[in-house]
Amino acid sequence: MTEAATKLLADALSLPAEERRRIAELLLDSVASASHDEIQASWVSEAIRRGDALERGDTVAMDGDTALRELKAKFSRPAP
């Protein structure tokens, strides 16, 4: 990162959280991203991949409540 970018980052990090959030949104919006059609095609490919894996028996289906419960148990931290 250039010296100017490093200074800009330091200045930005000293701003209140809401201003940092807005700057981050604007910066992200300024970076070229995939088109809607590319994103849609990626999701379709992923859905097909997951469906194929399920049909082959490489994975098992799990309802959302069970999945969330297991994730919370796995990643929850004990209270201090």
C-alpha positions as CSV (number, residue, x, y, z in Angstrom):
1,M,0.0,0.0,0.0
2,T,1.3,3.5,-0.8
3,E,2.1,6.0,1.9
4,A,-0.9,8.1,0.9
5,A,-3.2,5.0,1.2
6,T,-1.7,4.1,4.6
7,K,-2.4,7.7,5.8
8,L,-5.8,7.7,4.4
9,L,-6.6,4.4,6.1
10,A,-5.3,5.6,9.4
11,D,-7.4,8.8,9.1
12,A,-10.5,6.7,8.1
13,L,-10.0,4.4,11.1
14,S,-10.1,7.3,13.5
15,L,-13.6,8.2,12.3
16,P,-16.8,7.2,14.1
17,A,-18.1,3.7,13.2
18,E,-21.1,5.0,11.2
19,E,-18.9,7.2,9.0
20,R,-16.4,4.3,8.5
21,R,-19.4,2.0,7.5
22,R,-20.6,4.6,5.0
23,I,-17.1,5.0,3.5
24,A,-16.7,1.2,3.3
25,E,-20.0,0.9,1.4
26,L,-19.0,3.7,-1.0
27,L,-15.6,2.1,-1.6
28,L,-17.1,-1.4,-2.2
29,D,-19.6,0.1,-4.6
30,S,-16.8,1.7,-6.6
31,V,-15.1,-1.6,-7.2
32,A,-16.2,-3.5,-10.3
33,S,-18.2,-6.6,-9.3
34,A,-19.9,-9.5,-11.0
35,S,-23.0,-8.7,-13.0
36,H,-26.4,-9.9,-11.8
37,D,-26.4,-12.6,-14.5
38,E,-22.9,-13.9,-13.4
39,I,-24.1,-14.1,-9.8
40,Q,-27.3,-15.9,-10.8
41,A,-25.3,-18.4,-13.0
42,S,-22.9,-19.0,-10.1
43,W,-25.8,-19.8,-7.7
44,V,-27.5,-22.1,-10.3
45,S,-24.2,-24.0,-10.7
46,E,-23.8,-24.2,-6.9
47,A,-27.4,-25.5,-6.5
48,I,-26.8,-28.1,-9.2
49,R,-23.5,-29.2,-7.5
50,R,-25.2,-29.5,-4.1
51,G,-28.1,-31.4,-5.6
52,D,-25.8,-33.8,-7.4
53,A,-23.8,-34.4,-4.2
54,L,-27.0,-35.1,-2.3
55,E,-28.1,-37.6,-5.0
56,R,-24.7,-39.4,-4.9
57,G,-24.9,-39.7,-1.1
58,D,-21.8,-37.5,-0.6
59,T,-23.8,-35.3,1.7
60,V,-27.0,-35.5,3.8
61,A,-29.8,-33.0,4.0
62,M,-30.4,-31.2,7.3
63,D,-33.3,-29.0,8.3
64,G,-32.5,-25.4,9.1
65,D,-33.3,-25.5,12.8
66,T,-31.0,-28.5,13.3
67,A,-28.2,-26.9,11.3
68,L,-28.4,-23.6,13.3
69,R,-28.5,-25.5,16.6
70,E,-25.4,-27.4,15.7
71,L,-23.6,-24.3,14.5
72,K,-24.4,-22.4,17.6
73,A,-23.2,-25.3,19.8
74,K,-20.0,-25.5,17.8
75,F,-19.1,-21.8,17.7
76,S,-20.6,-20.4,20.9
77,R,-18.2,-19.1,23.5
78,P,-18.7,-19.7,27.2
79,A,-19.8,-16.7,29.1
80,P,-16.9,-14.9,30.9
